């Protein structure tokens, strides 16, 4: 199968290597529906489909839109927070 893409499941360390997104940020993106969610491998283990991660990585326009949405949410939150005197 020459030229075929790798298939399978990766755990957190490999997910981070593929995406470059820190764990806490990744979970925030998942919770906002902006990144692929993990699949459960056992009671306390999860992984991500390589194909879904590659699709997410390969869609720069969508990724830029995602980061814009994250920035918009952060801006709204900081506007509502009043400084403590």
Secondary structure, 3 states (H helix, E strand, C coil): CCCCCCCCEECHHHHHHHHCCCHHHHHHHHHCCCCCCCEECCCCCEEEEHHHHHHHHCCHHHHHHHHHHHHHHHHHHHHHCCCCC
